[in-house]
Amino acid sequence: MPYYYFHLCKGSHIIAYDMRGRDCENDEAALQYAQDRGSVITPITPTSSASDSYGIKVKNETGKDIAPVPLPSPRSGHLPGCVPGRPTMQPRALKRSALPAGSEQDDAAASNTALVTDHRKNLLLAALAPEDLALLEPDIETVEISRNQVLYDTGDLMHHAYFPHDSIISLVNVLEDGSSTEVAGFGYEGVMGLLSGLVTREAFGRYVVLKSGSASRIPVQRLNEVRTARPRLRQLIGSYSEALLAQTFQTVSCNAVHGVEARCSRWILSMHDRLDQNTLPLTHEFMAQMLGVQRSTLSAVTYKLQTAGLIRQSRGGITVTDRAGLEQTACECYGKVRRIYEHLFPATYPRAPAQ
């Protein structure tokens, strides 16, 4: 059954994004659903004039517009039948160009340039040729994702690919007994959800947010369409995919052969690479789940690393105090994976923050 999203608009700007979507039998049924929802949707911002026009923009799962559905002009700052300040469609993905009038970014320069700059916080998007990014930009939206948020679970249909900015996403394999281990990580150097979207579009495992922040996201189908049409984009994504597969291959071997201390050091370094800070927001419980070990085992290892002066533990997480020493403690896998990225993907590999 087709999937649709119902975004709240003020004029031509989307002011609240529907993150959940809904199955509808066809376009006509989706438009009818939008009309039915019109009486229970509250605008995010107060009405500035009687001429403001609100509507619902209906998009299918590929990101294509079906049709706009106009809503009655509000007279008292909210739509009929709604309580002001309590929108039933929550704002989740505000673009800078869609902020209310009077905001700092509400001018011609911010509506386009600032939006592109936002997306280029992801180094893979930043590496794109301007003309390739221009083809993707109309379908890209910026979203906020929260720590421990599950974006997709095993077998879920993946509608979007995510390009993290300052957030980090982990692909975790959850076994039948409830144990888990990390298979791959995604930071501002790459994209999550691309490989799963090639054929079945089903999630390999659980995609969970390790660090809160923002990300650019685009419908997988639209990304594949542009990739097919643009050779340089196809080559860039191909290089990233090869690096990601090589990383996953190395991680499988690492989990099977290397000790917990070496693996823990490798994992901390990989997190350090993706953050512009030395203090990493990590808990023992979360790290233990990522490494597939008991929490008590993880605690013993981090205590040893702290005693050696490599890290410092606190309520706020783990602070890297001696990166060079941590690299010596880590297994060979960290260096191998980094060299793979530097070879295949030199323009977008993140640099570790200065200590």
N, C-alpha and C positions, 0 to 999 in steps of 0.2 A: 504494500500500500504506500502511496507517495507520502512524503514528509514535508511539512510546511512550517514556516516561522512567521510570527505576527508582531511586527515592530511598530511601536507608537511613534508617530511623526508630528512635528510642529512645522507647518509649511513644507518645505522640501527636506528638512533635517530630521534624522532619526534621533529621538531624545531618550528612548528606552528600548533596549534590545530584548527580544524574547529568546532566552537561552535554552529553553526546554523543547519548544516546537510541539507539533501535533500531527498525528496521522490523519489524513483525510482521503476520501475515495478519489477525488479529482479536484481540478482547479475550481470548479463551480462550488463544490462542497466547502472548499477552503475559504472562498469569498463569503459564503453564507455564514460560516463560523466567525469570520472577522466582523461581519455586520452584527451578529448576535453579541459579540464581545464588546461592541461599541458602547453599550449602555453601562458597562461596569469597569471602564478604564479611566483612571485619573491621570492627567498630565503631571510630569515631574516638576515643571516650573509654573508659577502663577501666570495667569493670563495678563499680558501687557496691554492689549487692546481688543476691542470687540471684533476686529478684523482678522485676528489670529485664526488660522485654520488648522485643525487637528485631523489626523487620519491614521489608518492602520495600513502599513505597507506589507503586503503579503509576498513572501519569497519562498521558492521551493527549496529542496535540499541542495541544489547546485548553486544557490545564491542568486538565481535569476528572479527578477520581479514578475509577479503574476498580474497584479493590478493594485492601485491604491484604493482604499475604502474610506471615503470621507466620513467624519464624525460631526455631530451638531456643534455649532459654535458655542463654547461655554460663556456664561455671563457673569459668573461669580468666582472665577479662578479654578473651577473644576467642572468636569463633565457631569451631566445629569445622573443622579442616582449614586453619586460617589461621595466619600468623605474626603475633604481637602487634606493633602499631605499624606494620604495613605493609598498609594497606587497599588492596584492589584497586579500590574505588570512591573516587576522590579527593575530599576536601572542597573545594568550590568556592564555595558560596553560603550561608554560614551566616547565618541570621537571628539577631538578638539574642535573640529569645524562644526560640531553639532551642539556646542555649549550655548546657553541662553545669552541673549543680547546683553552687553555690558560686561561680559567676562573679559579677562585679559587677552584671551586668544580669539575673541570674536572680531576679527578683522580679516581683510583679504589675504594678508601675508600669512596669517596663522592657519587659514582654512585649508591650504594645500601644502606649503613648505613644512609647517610644524607636524602635519600628519605623516609626511614622508620621513621626517627626522625621527619620529616616534618608531616607525617600523624598522628603521635602520639601526635601532638599538640592538636588534638581532643581527649578528655578524654575517649570517648567511644571506639575509635580505640586503644587507649593506654591500655585499659583494656582487649583487646583481647589476647588470647593465641598466642604465636609467630607463631605456625603452622597454626592457623586460619587466621592471618593477612597475612601470606605468600601466602595463597590461593587467597586472595583478591588483594594483591599488584599489580600483573600485569595489573589489570583492573582499578586501582585507578589513578586519575590524580589530580594535584593541580591546582586550578583556582583562579583567583582574581575576587571578586565581589564588586560592587560599591553601595554606599548608594543611596537609592530610586530605585535601579534596581529591576524590576519585573522579577523574575525567572520563575514563572508560574502564569497564571491567571486562574480564575474559569473555570473549564471544560477542560483546556489544558491537553494534554497527557504528563505525567511526565516520561521522559526517564531516569533521573538520581536522585539518592539520594545524598544529600549534608551533609558532616560532617564539620561544621564550625571550624576554628582554632581561629582566633581573630575577626572574623566577627560575626554578629548577624542577624538572619532572623526571620521575623514575619509572621504568618499566619493570614490574615485579612479577615473578612467577610464583603463584600461590598453589601449593600442593594440596592433595585431598586431606592430609592430616592437619592442615592449617599452617604449616611452616611455609616460609617464603624466602626468596633470595632475589637480589637485584640482577637483572639481565643487561640493562642498558640505562644510561642517563642522558638527559637532554638539557642543555643550558643555552646560553645566548650564542653558542657557536653553531647551532643546528636547528632541526625541525623534528617534531614528534608527530607520528601518525601517518607518515608518508608511505613507508613500506607496507604497512597493513592495508593501506588503501589501494594497492595495485590491482588486486583481483577480487578477493572476497569482501574487502573493507571491514573485516571482523578483527577485533582487538586480539593480539597474541596473548596478552596477559592483563594485569591491572596497571593502569597508568595513574600514578598518584603524585601529588605535588609535594616536593620535599621542602621547597622554600616559596613563600608567598611572593607575589609580584605581578607584573603585567606580562602580556604576551600578545603577539599578533596571531590571528587565526583566519583561515580561509577554507571554504568548502573544498574537500579533497577532489571532487570531480572537476571543479574549475581549475585547480592547480594542475591536475593532470592534462587538461585541455591546453593550457598555456605551455606546459612543458613539452607536449607533443609538437606544438607549432614553433617553438623557439629553441634552436640548436644550442645556443650558449647556456640557456637556463637548464636544458636537458643535461648538458655536460657537467655543469656545476652541481646539480642535484645528484648526478651519477657518481661524481667524486665523493660527495658527502656520504652517499649510501654505501659505497665501497669501504670508506673509513669506518662507518658505523658497524658494518658486518665484520670487519677485521677486529674492531674493539670487542664485539660480542663473542667472537671466536676466542679471543685472548682471555676474556672474562670466564668463559666456560672452563678453560684449562686451568686458570688461576684458582677458581673455586674448588677444583678437584685435587690440586696438587700442593698449593702453597699454604703455609701456616696462617693462623688468624692474625698474628701481629703484622706480618708482611702485607696481608690483604687489607687490614684496617688502615695501615699507613698509605697504601695505594688509594684507598677510597677517600680518605681525608684529603689527599693531594688533588684528586680529581674534583672534589668539591671546592677546594681552594682555588683551582684554576678558573672556576666558573663564577666566582664571587669577587667583587672589588673590595674585599675586607678580609682581615685576618681572623676575626671571630666568626665561627660558623654556627648557625642556629641548629645544633644537633643534640639530641638526647641519646642516652645509652640504649633505651628501648628501641628507638627508631633505627639506630645504627645496627643493632643486633638483628633486627628484621631484615635490613638490607643485605647484611653479610651472611644471614642464615645460621646464626649461632645463638647460644643461650646468652641472656643478658649478663649473667654472672661472669661468663667467659669474656665478654666484651669489656666489662668493668675492670677485670684484672689486666687486660691488655692496655687499656687507656691509662690505667694507673702506672703501668710500667713505662709507657711513653712519656707521661708527665714527670716521673722520677728521673728520666734521662734528659729532661729539659727540652723535649721536642714540642710538647703542647702544654697548655694550661687549661684546666677544667674549671667551669663555674656554672652558675645557674643559667647564664645566658647562652651557654653552649661550650664549644671547644675553640680555643685560640691557638693558632699555629705560631710558635715562638722560634722554631729552628727548622725552616723549610729544607735546607740542605741536609740536615741530619735526618729528617723525615724521608727524604728521597733515598738516602743510604739504607734506611730500615725497610723501605718498601721493596716488594719483589720486582723482578725484571719486567713485569707486565706493564707497570706504569710508564717506564721509558719506551717500551716497544709501541704502546698505543700512541704516545705523544709523537714519536717519530713518524708513525703512519699518517697522523693528521698533518704534520708539518710537510710531509712529502706530497700527499694528495690534496691538501686543503690549506696551504700556507697562509692565504690571505684572510682566513677567518678563524684561525685557532686562537682561543683566548689566552691572554697573558696573566700570570698570577700577580696578585697585588704586591706592592713593595712592603717589606717588613720594617 
